[in-house]
Amino acid sequence: MSRRTISLLVVLTFAFGLLAGGIVSAQDELVFPIGEGDFQWGDLDAFNEMDLSGQEVVVSSPWGNEGDRALVESVFAYFEQATGADVVHIGSDSFEQQIVIDLQGGSPPNIAVFPQPGLAANQAAQGFLVPLGDEFEQKVMDNYAAAQSWVDLGTYEGPDGEDNFYALGFKIDLKSLVWYVPDNFADAGYEVPETMEDLIALSDQIVADGETPWCIAVGSDAATGWPATDWVEDIMLRTQPPEVYDQWVTNEIPFNDERVVNAIDVFGQFAKNPDYVFGGTETVATQYFGDSVLGLFEVPPNCYLHRQANFIPSFFPEDVEMGVDVDFFYFPPFASEDLGNPVLTAGTFWSITEDSEATRALFDFLMTPLANELWMAQRSFLSVHTGANTDLYGSDAARAQGEILLNSDVVRFDGSDLMPGSVGAGTFWTGMVDFINGASAQEVADTIQASWDAIK
């Protein structure tokens, strides 16, 4: 989804004001007193031995609002106290535009936090990113669930044509979730499905019981269509090996390849089936996606199932209690395909854009279980670090979502975000709306591929 563009003057004025007011430096008071709780405080020992006094690490991120800034800065505070370094965090809602200006203008931060690996890859190709190195890559391989997937997501071609590991995935979002109301399931005698075949059978049973299984909607103002792309991406990961997914998002195989067309058609088995979706295809194509989930909470329910990422609770009614009034399960794989437990994710990728001793030390800190625990114990953070104490998650829901990530075999990033903007945030979005409105999967895929061909 596009972000508003802010002029360089406004951004610089904003950043100067924050720095002058001391707002963006890490919090003076630690959120969790050192030594208390089940945090792995021993991780601080190596950093307590460092003297980085007088060294500054500038971190540029997309976290422009006060709440998100406070969360990341609360983690930086422990690194600052241990090492004496000063972490200066500049969060901006126009990060994607500003980081390009900063890099091309010769004034990079030490660390850039990219919300899409595609943007990081573009900067790596131009020589603006510093490789993290083989030793750091091995740390990821040793400590991350589905580690090879995370290394692959952070590995890009540099200006010399060689692939290097440039970006650490840190702070992950989970998309492969289905939401439901436990009381509605209990009243009807339904059980949480463990395979896609079971999910389809459950949907058929709900129809046979005279009810509607799904609420699906893809409306999102100027970004209408994107929720459908998530469905197709998740289905691609459940019907094809991850290598095919990778080839699809880079157009090594065409968008109108039969395997992609099949994934669109599988989505259609849910979204274009008038018995399956509340309100029929007209509602799917036009209703705002955040309103669609409210159908779960009607009495009697408009639907029993809603597939959406871990951020959807922000659209729930205020009095809904997670784990009681609503819950979720993993969007399951096809048992017949034997492709393991893949997950579709979003998240941020941290890269070095101006190297220094303190910058490297901060990256080493991010790789500790403690750095993960300090954020996950608050909110808005899922970790794939296998050494982090999951008991410290700030909520049962976050813990359960974190467990899904830890149990995944394959991790892939939102495919539309990896495609060229005119495709991923253009014809792919609009094509899904056309598909819902009656176009065939083949017609839609042909049109999307034509748009890709036009920019080659």
C-alpha positions as CSV (number, residue, x, y, z in Angstrom):
1,M,0.0,0.0,0.0
2,S,1.3,3.4,-0.9
3,R,2.5,5.9,1.7
4,R,2.1,9.7,1.4
5,T,5.1,11.5,0.1
6,I,6.7,14.1,2.4
7,S,9.1,16.7,1.1
8,L,12.7,16.5,2.1
9,L,12.4,19.8,3.9
10,V,9.5,18.7,6.0
11,V,11.3,15.4,6.9
12,L,14.5,17.1,7.9
13,T,12.6,19.7,10.0
14,F,10.7,16.9,11.7
15,A,13.8,14.8,12.4
16,F,15.7,17.9,13.7
17,G,12.8,18.7,16.1
18,L,12.8,15.1,17.4
19,L,16.6,15.1,17.9
20,A,16.5,18.5,19.6
21,G,13.7,17.4,21.9
22,G,15.4,14.1,22.8
23,I,12.4,12.1,21.7
24,V,14.1,9.6,19.4
25,S,16.9,8.6,21.6
26,A,16.3,5.4,23.6
27,Q,14.2,5.7,26.8
28,D,16.1,6.7,29.9
29,E,14.2,4.2,32.0
30,L,14.3,0.5,31.3
31,V,10.9,-1.1,30.8
32,F,12.0,-4.3,32.6
33,P,14.5,-4.0,35.5
34,I,17.7,-5.9,34.8
35,G,17.8,-9.2,36.7
36,E,14.0,-9.5,37.2
37,G,11.8,-11.9,35.4
38,D,12.7,-14.9,33.1
39,F,14.6,-12.8,30.6
40,Q,18.0,-14.1,29.6
41,W,19.9,-11.3,31.2
42,G,23.2,-13.2,30.8
43,D,23.1,-12.0,27.2
44,L,24.1,-8.6,28.4
45,D,27.5,-9.8,29.8
46,A,29.4,-9.6,26.6
47,F,28.0,-6.1,25.9
48,N,28.8,-4.9,29.5
49,E,32.4,-5.6,28.6
50,M,32.3,-3.2,25.6
51,D,33.2,0.5,25.9
52,L,31.5,2.2,23.0
53,S,31.1,5.5,24.8
54,G,31.0,8.4,22.4
55,Q,29.9,6.2,19.4
56,E,26.6,6.9,17.8
57,V,24.4,4.5,15.8
58,V,21.7,6.2,13.7
59,V,18.8,3.9,12.9
60,S,16.3,4.9,10.2
61,S,13.0,3.0,10.3
62,P,9.3,3.1,9.1
63,W,8.0,3.5,12.7
64,G,6.8,7.1,12.7
65,N,4.1,6.9,15.3
66,E,4.9,7.4,18.9
67,G,3.8,3.9,20.1
68,D,6.0,2.0,17.6
69,R,9.0,4.3,18.3
70,A,8.7,3.7,22.0
71,L,8.7,-0.1,21.5
72,V,11.9,-0.3,19.4
73,E,13.7,2.3,21.5
74,S,12.9,0.4,24.7
75,V,15.1,-2.4,23.2
76,F,17.8,-0.1,22.2
77,A,18.0,1.3,25.8
78,Y,19.5,-2.0,27.1
79,F,22.2,-1.9,24.5
80,E,23.0,1.7,25.3
81,Q,23.2,1.1,29.0
82,A,25.5,-1.9,28.6
83,T,27.9,-0.4,26.0
84,G,27.7,3.4,26.5
85,A,26.8,3.8,22.8
86,D,24.1,6.3,21.8
87,V,21.4,4.9,19.5
88,V,19.6,7.7,17.6
89,H,16.3,6.4,16.1
90,I,14.6,8.4,13.4
91,G,11.3,6.9,12.5
92,S,9.3,8.2,9.6
93,D,6.0,7.3,7.9
94,S,7.7,8.2,4.6
95,F,10.7,5.9,5.2
96,E,10.6,4.3,1.7
97,Q,11.1,7.7,0.0
98,Q,13.4,9.2,2.6
99,I,15.9,6.3,2.8
100,V,16.4,6.5,-1.0
101,I,17.1,10.3,-0.7
102,D,19.5,9.7,2.2
103,L,21.4,7.0,0.5
104,Q,21.7,8.6,-2.9
105,G,22.5,11.9,-1.3
106,G,25.5,10.5,0.6
107,S,24.0,10.9,4.1
108,P,23.1,7.3,5.1
109,P,22.1,6.3,8.6
110,N,24.1,3.4,10.1
111,I,21.1,1.1,9.9
112,A,18.1,1.1,7.6
113,V,15.0,-0.9,8.6
114,F,13.3,-1.9,5.4
115,P,9.6,-2.9,5.5
116,Q,10.1,-4.9,2.2
117,P,13.1,-7.0,1.2
118,G,12.5,-5.8,-2.4
119,L,13.5,-2.2,-1.5
120,A,16.6,-3.5,0.4
121,A,17.6,-5.6,-2.7
122,N,17.3,-2.5,-4.9
123,Q,19.7,-0.6,-2.6
124,A,22.1,-3.5,-2.4
125,A,22.3,-3.7,-6.2
126,Q,23.4,0.0,-6.2
127,G,26.1,-0.6,-3.6
128,F,24.3,1.2,-0.7
129,L,24.2,-1.8,1.7
130,V,27.1,-3.4,3.6
131,P,27.3,-7.2,3.6
132,L,26.7,-8.6,7.1
133,G,29.3,-11.3,6.6
134,D,29.6,-15.1,6.7
135,E,29.9,-15.2,10.5
136,F,26.7,-13.2,11.0
137,E,24.9,-15.3,8.4
138,Q,25.9,-18.4,10.4
139,K,24.4,-16.9,13.5
140,V,21.1,-16.7,11.7
141,M,21.4,-20.3,10.5
142,D,22.2,-21.5,14.0
143,N,19.4,-19.5,15.8
144,Y,16.4,-18.9,13.5
145,A,13.6,-21.3,12.7
146,A,13.4,-22.1,9.0
147,A,16.8,-20.4,8.9
148,Q,17.5,-20.9,5.3
149,S,14.4,-19.1,4.3
150,W,15.4,-16.1,6.4
151,V,18.9,-16.1,4.9
152,D,17.4,-16.3,1.4
153,L,15.1,-13.4,2.1
154,G,18.1,-11.3,3.2
155,T,20.5,-12.3,0.4
156,Y,20.7,-10.0,-2.6
157,E,22.9,-9.4,-5.6
158,G,25.4,-6.6,-5.0
159,P,26.9,-4.2,-7.6
160,D,29.6,-6.8,-8.4
161,G,27.0,-9.3,-9.4
162,E,27.8,-11.5,-6.4
163,D,25.1,-12.6,-3.8
164,N,25.7,-11.5,-0.2
165,F,23.7,-11.6,3.0
166,Y,22.6,-8.0,3.6
167,A,19.5,-8.0,5.7
168,L,18.4,-9.5,9.0
169,G,14.7,-10.3,9.4
170,F,13.7,-8.9,12.8
171,K,10.1,-8.2,13.9
172,I,7.9,-10.5,11.9
173,D,4.2,-10.5,10.9
174,L,2.3,-13.7,10.3
175,K,-0.3,-13.8,7.5
176,S,-1.3,-17.5,7.4
177,L,-4.1,-17.4,9.9
178,V,-7.8,-18.2,10.0
179,W,-10.0,-16.5,12.6
180,Y,-13.1,-18.0,14.2
181,V,-15.4,-17.8,17.3
182,P,-14.8,-20.8,19.6
183,D,-18.4,-20.6,21.0
184,N,-19.8,-20.8,17.5
185,F,-17.7,-23.9,16.7
186,A,-18.7,-25.5,20.0
187,D,-22.4,-24.9,19.5
188,A,-22.2,-26.4,16.0
189,G,-19.8,-29.3,16.9
190,Y,-17.1,-28.1,14.6
191,E,-13.4,-28.9,15.1
192,V,-10.3,-26.9,14.0
193,P,-9.1,-28.4,10.8
194,E,-5.5,-29.6,10.5
195,T,-5.2,-29.9,6.7
196,M,-6.6,-28.0,3.8
197,E,-8.7,-31.0,2.9
198,D,-10.2,-30.8,6.4
199,L,-10.8,-27.1,5.9
200,I,-12.7,-27.6,2.7
201,A,-14.7,-30.4,4.3
202,L,-15.5,-28.1,7.2
203,S,-16.7,-25.5,4.8
204,D,-18.9,-28.0,3.0
205,Q,-20.3,-29.2,6.4
206,I,-21.2,-25.6,7.3
207,V,-23.0,-25.2,4.0
208,A,-24.9,-28.5,4.6
209,D,-25.9,-27.2,8.0
210,G,-27.6,-24.2,6.3
211,E,-24.9,-21.7,7.3
212,T,-22.2,-19.7,5.4
213,P,-18.6,-20.7,6.2
214,W,-16.6,-17.6,5.0
215,C,-16.5,-13.9,5.2
216,I,-14.1,-12.7,2.5
217,A,-13.7,-9.1,1.3
218,V,-10.9,-7.4,-0.7
219,G,-12.0,-3.7,-0.5
220,S,-9.3,-1.4,0.7
221,D,-9.8,2.0,-1.0
222,A,-7.0,2.7,-3.5
223,A,-5.4,-0.7,-2.5
224,T,-8.5,-2.8,-3.2
225,G,-7.6,-6.3,-4.2
226,W,-4.6,-6.9,-1.9
227,P,-6.3,-9.3,0.5
228,A,-6.9,-11.6,-2.4
229,T,-3.2,-11.6,-3.3
230,D,-2.4,-12.9,0.1
231,W,-4.8,-15.8,-0.4
232,V,-3.1,-16.6,-3.7
233,E,0.3,-16.4,-2.2
234,D,-0.6,-18.7,0.7
235,I,-2.2,-21.2,-1.8
236,M,1.0,-21.1,-4.0
237,L,3.0,-22.1,-0.9
238,R,0.6,-25.0,-0.3
239,T,0.4,-26.3,-3.9
240,Q,4.0,-25.7,-5.1
241,P,7.5,-26.1,-3.7
242,P,9.1,-22.8,-2.4
243,E,11.4,-22.7,-5.4
244,V,8.5,-22.3,-7.7
245,Y,7.1,-19.5,-5.4
246,D,10.5,-17.7,-5.7
247,Q,10.5,-18.1,-9.5
248,W,7.0,-16.7,-9.7
249,V,7.6,-13.6,-7.7
250,T,10.7,-12.8,-9.8
251,N,8.9,-13.7,-13.1
252,E,11.4,-16.5,-13.8
253,I,8.2,-18.4,-14.5
254,P,5.5,-16.3,-16.1
255,F,2.5,-15.2,-14.1
256,N,0.2,-17.1,-16.5
257,D,2.1,-20.4,-15.8
258,E,-0.4,-23.2,-15.2
259,R,0.7,-23.5,-11.6
260,V,-0.1,-19.9,-10.8
261,V,-3.4,-20.2,-12.7
262,N,-4.3,-23.2,-10.5
263,A,-3.6,-21.2,-7.3
264,I,-5.9,-18.5,-8.5
265,D,-8.6,-21.0,-9.2
266,V,-8.2,-22.6,-5.8
267,F,-8.8,-19.2,-4.3
268,G,-11.9,-19.0,-6.5
269,Q,-13.2,-22.2,-5.0
270,F,-13.6,-20.2,-1.8
271,A,-14.2,-16.6,-2.9
272,K,-16.4,-17.3,-6.0
273,N,-18.6,-20.0,-4.5
274,P,-21.9,-18.3,-3.5
275,D,-22.5,-20.9,-0.9
276,Y,-19.2,-20.3,0.7
277,V,-19.1,-16.5,1.1
278,F,-21.4,-14.2,3.0
279,G,-23.1,-11.7,0.6
280,G,-21.8,-13.5,-2.5
281,T,-19.1,-12.3,-4.9
282,E,-20.4,-8.7,-5.0
283,T,-19.7,-8.4,-1.3
284,V,-16.3,-10.0,-1.7
285,A,-15.3,-7.5,-4.4
286,T,-16.6,-4.3,-2.8
287,Q,-16.8,-4.6,1.1
288,Y,-13.9,-3.1,3.1
289,F,-11.7,-6.0,4.3
290,G,-11.7,-4.7,7.9
291,D,-15.5,-4.7,8.0
292,S,-15.8,-8.2,6.7
293,V,-14.4,-9.8,9.8
294,L,-17.2,-8.4,11.9
295,G,-19.5,-11.1,10.4
296,L,-17.9,-13.5,12.8
297,F,-19.4,-11.7,15.8
298,E,-23.0,-11.3,14.6
299,V,-25.7,-13.3,16.3
300,P,-26.4,-15.5,14.6
301,P,-23.0,-15.4,12.8
302,N,-22.8,-14.2,9.2
303,C,-19.9,-16.6,8.8
304,Y,-17.7,-18.9,10.8
305,L,-14.2,-18.4,9.2
306,H,-12.1,-15.4,8.1
307,R,-8.6,-15.6,6.7
308,Q,-6.4,-12.6,7.6
309,A,-3.0,-11.7,9.1
310,N,-2.2,-11.1,12.8
311,F,-3.1,-7.4,12.6
312,I,-6.8,-8.0,12.0
313,P,-7.7,-7.8,15.7
314,S,-7.4,-4.0,15.4
315,F,-10.7,-4.2,13.5
316,F,-12.5,-6.3,16.1
317,P,-15.3,-4.9,18.3
318,E,-13.8,-3.2,21.4
319,D,-15.3,-5.7,23.9
320,V,-13.9,-8.8,22.1
321,E,-11.6,-10.9,24.3
322,M,-8.8,-12.8,22.4
323,G,-8.9,-16.5,23.2
324,V,-12.4,-16.3,24.6
325,D,-14.6,-14.5,22.1
326,V,-12.3,-15.1,19.1
327,D,-9.4,-17.3,18.3
328,F,-7.3,-18.4,15.3
329,F,-5.7,-21.4,13.7
330,Y,-2.9,-21.9,11.2
331,F,-4.1,-21.8,7.5
332,P,-3.3,-25.5,6.9
333,P,-1.4,-27.2,4.2
334,F,-2.7,-29.7,1.7
335,A,-1.9,-33.2,3.1
336,S,-1.8,-34.5,-0.5
337,E,1.0,-32.1,-1.5
338,D,3.4,-33.0,1.3
339,L,5.0,-29.5,1.3
340,G,5.4,-29.2,5.1
341,N,4.2,-26.3,7.1
342,P,4.8,-23.1,5.0
343,V,3.9,-19.6,6.3
344,L,3.4,-16.3,4.5
345,T,4.9,-13.4,6.3
346,A,5.6,-9.7,6.3
347,G,8.1,-7.9,8.5
348,T,11.2,-5.7,8.6
349,F,14.7,-6.3,7.3
350,W,17.6,-4.5,9.0
351,S,20.6,-3.6,7.0
352,I,23.9,-1.7,7.6
353,T,24.2,1.3,5.4
354,E,27.1,3.0,7.2
355,D,29.4,0.6,9.0
356,S,31.0,1.1,12.4
357,E,32.1,-0.8,15.5
358,A,29.0,0.2,17.4
359,T,26.7,-0.7,14.5
360,R,28.1,-4.2,14.3
361,A,27.7,-4.5,18.1
362,L,24.0,-3.5,17.8
363,F,23.5,-6.2,15.2
364,D,25.1,-8.8,17.5
365,F,22.7,-7.6,20.2
366,L,19.7,-8.0,18.0
367,M,20.7,-11.7,17.5
368,T,20.5,-12.4,21.2
369,P,17.5,-14.1,22.7
370,L,17.3,-11.2,25.1
371,A,16.8,-8.5,22.4
372,N,13.9,-10.6,21.1
373,E,12.4,-11.2,24.5
374,L,12.5,-7.5,25.5
375,W,10.2,-6.6,22.6
376,M,8.0,-9.7,22.5
377,A,7.2,-9.2,26.2
378,Q,5.5,-6.0,25.3
379,R,3.4,-6.1,22.0
380,S,3.6,-6.0,18.2
381,F,6.5,-8.4,17.9
382,L,6.8,-12.0,16.8
383,S,10.2,-13.7,16.9
384,V,11.7,-16.6,14.9
385,H,14.7,-16.9,17.3
386,T,14.6,-20.5,18.6
387,G,16.5,-19.5,21.8
388,A,14.0,-16.8,22.9
389,N,11.8,-17.7,25.9
390,T,8.3,-17.8,24.4
391,D,6.8,-17.7,27.9
392,L,7.6,-14.0,27.9
393,Y,5.2,-13.1,25.1
394,G,2.9,-10.3,26.2
395,S,-0.2,-12.3,25.3
396,D,-1.4,-15.9,24.7
397,A,-2.3,-14.9,21.2
398,A,1.2,-13.6,20.3
399,R,2.7,-16.7,21.9
400,A,0.5,-19.0,19.8
401,Q,1.4,-17.0,16.6
402,G,5.1,-17.2,17.5
403,E,4.8,-20.9,17.9
404,I,3.3,-21.2,14.4
405,L,6.4,-19.3,13.1
406,L,8.8,-21.5,15.1
407,N,7.1,-24.7,13.7
408,S,7.2,-23.6,10.1
409,D,9.3,-25.4,7.5
410,V,9.3,-22.8,4.8
411,V,8.9,-19.0,5.2
412,R,8.2,-16.7,2.3
413,F,7.5,-13.0,2.2
414,D,4.4,-11.4,0.8
415,G,4.9,-12.0,-2.9
416,S,3.1,-8.9,-4.2
417,D,5.6,-6.7,-2.2
418,L,8.5,-8.5,-4.0
419,M,7.1,-7.8,-7.5
420,P,7.5,-4.5,-9.4
421,G,5.1,-2.0,-8.0
422,S,3.1,-1.7,-11.2
423,V,2.5,-5.5,-11.0
424,G,2.4,-6.4,-7.3
425,A,0.5,-3.2,-6.2
426,G,-1.1,-2.7,-9.6
427,T,-2.3,-5.4,-12.0
428,F,-2.2,-8.1,-9.4
429,W,-4.5,-6.2,-7.1
430,T,-6.9,-5.2,-9.9
431,G,-6.7,-8.6,-11.6
432,M,-8.0,-10.2,-8.4
433,V,-11.0,-7.9,-8.4
434,D,-11.6,-8.8,-12.1
435,F,-11.4,-12.5,-11.2
436,I,-13.9,-12.2,-8.4
437,N,-16.2,-10.3,-10.7
438,G,-16.2,-13.0,-13.3
439,A,-13.0,-13.1,-15.3
440,S,-11.3,-16.5,-15.6
441,A,-8.0,-17.2,-13.8
442,Q,-6.3,-17.6,-17.1
443,E,-7.6,-14.3,-18.4
444,V,-6.4,-12.5,-15.3
445,A,-3.0,-14.2,-15.3
446,D,-2.5,-13.3,-19.0
447,T,-3.3,-9.7,-18.3
448,I,-0.9,-9.5,-15.3
449,Q,1.9,-11.2,-17.3
450,A,1.4,-8.7,-20.1
451,S,1.9,-5.8,-17.6
452,W,5.1,-7.5,-16.5
453,D,6.3,-7.9,-20.0
454,A,5.6,-4.1,-20.6
455,I,8.2,-3.1,-18.1
456,K,11.0,-5.5,-19.1
